[in-house]
Each structure stands twice: as C-alpha cells, then as structure tokens.
C-alpha cells in the first residue's frame, strides 16, 4: 500500500543518523512509500515534539514516522495527543528505554530497533582494560541490533538513570 513516511533525525551531520537514514532510503527504494524530507530534531524531545506535531498537522497524509535519532519522548507525546478519529501513523524508533518500552507495550508505537548501547559501552571498557594491561587486541563479534515489537519484548528490568534498560 502507498504511504508517506516522515523521517526524523537528530542532525544529518551526525554520521550514524545519516547512515540510518541512507539505509532506510535504500530499503524503501522501489516501494510504493514516499519518503518525505527529514526533520532535524537535534536529539531534543521538545524540538522533536514541536516539529513532528507541526508536520502531522500540516500533512494528514503521513502514514508512518521513522525516528533515526533521539528525542523519542517528544515523539511519543505527539502520538499520545493525536485527536480522536485521527489515524495513528506507524512509528519506528531506536533504543529500548523506559519510555519507548511503555509506548510499545501500550500500542503507541510499533517497532523499536535496539542497538544495545549498554553492550557497546561494556565492550569499549573491556578494550580499554586490554590496552591498559598491554594485552593484544581481541576481536569480538559485531553487536547485532534487536528488533522489538509488542509481542517479543524481553522481560521488564530496571531502568538506569539515563533511561536505558539495564541488562
């Protein structure tokens, strides 16, 4: 089915956000979906909330939102505040944190791509320990992102002060 997808990034100057959006464009290539110009939210929830809210008000034909950056709590607030009768767009965002988990559990969003930042940090610390101990480099397997929908969420755990779900 045809649709209009609103991409949200922190900043196109951020390499990871530009790469995520480029990958998303490649996936959509040849599909009946139209990718709209991206919104830059500067990874700030209040900017994402305002800009996405404005976009949805200006274009009722938006059928999906892909947030490649942060500011997800602002995006979730916009979805919560949609007027009755307004179809909710499909929402895909990154990082399983307390507020994105709640939004997924309650049906406000549809997909969370979790790149497991806590595992990345753990590996960096282990590598720094190896360097400090003058040990050789150990290659590790790549960290494979997890894709969560409402039906396959891991059991609830405690959230850290930064909001990331603790392992």
C-alpha positions, 0 to 999 in steps of 0.5 A: 500500500502507498504511504508517506513516511516522515523521517526524523533525525537528530542532525544529518551531520551526525554520521550514524543518523545519516547512515540510518537514514541512507539505509532506510532510503535504500530499503524503501527504494522501489516501494510504493512509500514516499519518503518525505524530507527529514526533520532535524530534531537535534536529539531534543524531545521538545524540538522533536515534539514541536516539529513532528506535531507541526508536520502531522498537522500540516500533512494528514497524509503521513502514514508512518514516522521513522525516528533515526535519532533521539528525542523519542519522548517528544515523539511519543507525546505527539502520538499520545495527543493525536485527536480522536478519529485521527489515524495513528501513523506507524512509528519506528524508533531506536533504543529500548528505554523506559519510555519507548518500552511503555509506548510499545507495550501500550500500542503507541508505537510499533517497532523499536530497533535496539542497538544495545548501547549498554553492550557497546559501552561494556565492550569499549571498557573491556578494550580499554582494560586490554590496552591498559594491561598491554594485552593484544587486541581481541576481536569480538563479534559485531553487536547485532541490533534487536528488533522489538515489537509488542509481542517479543519484548524481553522481560521488564528490568530496571531502568538506569538513570539515563533511561536505558534498560539495564541488562 
